[in-house]
Amino acid sequence: MSGPCVLIANSCTTGWFDWAHGELWICPDGLIRRPLGIGFTIRRSLRAGAAAELRSLLPRTEMDGATLVADPSATRIAWDDLAAATLKRGIVDHSLHMTLADGRKVKYLWAAGQHDFEALGASLVAALGERVRIHRAPIG
């Protein structure tokens, strides 16, 4: 993946049983999730105000996609590899449920309130068109 990528979430996991936080990035040609490791997650959770930090407004941080995928633990999903996607807004968390072209399913969850939902939704619609569904639940 190349080009400028925008940080969408700094608390992204791959499901309820994955407690290690990661970063979720939107790139011109897909998504990148870069795990931050369980050590980072534990240190962050022990700090006072960690929950508020996760829900705080993220700065629009950019990074080159080539730098992100150079991390061997990063997961890359190209727009062309997605058969369908559902983006769901929640009161506690947001989620992105994806079906890949080969039939595998991938899920990302992240803390609500990071002002990321609309940016991700717009990118998904631009890339996938009718292959994406967006559920916008009322915000509590």
Long-range contacts (C-beta under 8 A, 24 or more apart in sequence): 1-27, 1-28, 1-29, 1-30, 1-32, 1-65, 1-66, 1-68, 1-69, 1-76, 1-78, 2-27, 2-28, 2-29, 2-64, 2-65, 2-66, 3-27, 3-28, 3-29, 3-64, 3-65, 4-28, 4-62, 4-63, 4-64, 4-65, 5-32, 5-62, 5-63, 5-64, 5-65, 5-68, 6-60, 6-61, 6-62, 6-119, 7-58, 7-59, 7-60, 7-61, 7-62, 7-63, 8-58, 8-110, 8-114, 8-116, 8-119, 8-120, 9-58, 9-94, 9-110, 9-111, 9-114, 9-116, 10-36, 10-54, 10-58, 10-114, 11-54, 11-110, 11-111, 11-114, 12-108, 12-109, 12-110, 13-108, 13-109, 13-110, 14-106, 14-107, 14-108, 14-109, 15-107, 15-109, 16-109, 24-108, 24-110, 24-116, 24-120, 25-63, 25-65, 25-68, 26-119, 26-120, 26-123, 27-65, 27-68, 28-65, 29-65, 29-78, 29-79, 29-80, 30-76, 30-77, 30-78, 30-79, 30-80, 30-81, 30-82, 30-127, 31-76, 31-77, 31-108, 32-65, 32-68, 32-69, 32-74, 32-75, 32-76, 32-77, 33-74, 33-75, 33-108, 34-68, 34-71, 34-73, 34-74, 34-75, 35-73, 35-74, 54-111, 54-114, 55-111, 55-112, 55-113, 55-114, 56-113, 56-114, 57-114, 57-115, 58-114, 58-115, 58-116, 77-106, 79-127, 79-128, 82-127, 82-128, 82-131, 83-131, 84-128, 84-131, 84-132, 84-133, 85-124, 85-128, 85-131, 85-132, 85-133, 86-132, 86-133, 86-134, 86-135, 87-117, 87-120, 87-121, 87-124, 87-132, 87-133, 87-134, 87-135, 88-135, 88-137, 89-117, 89-135, 89-136, 89-137, 89-139, 90-137, 91-137, 91-139, 91-140, 96-120, 96-124, 112-139
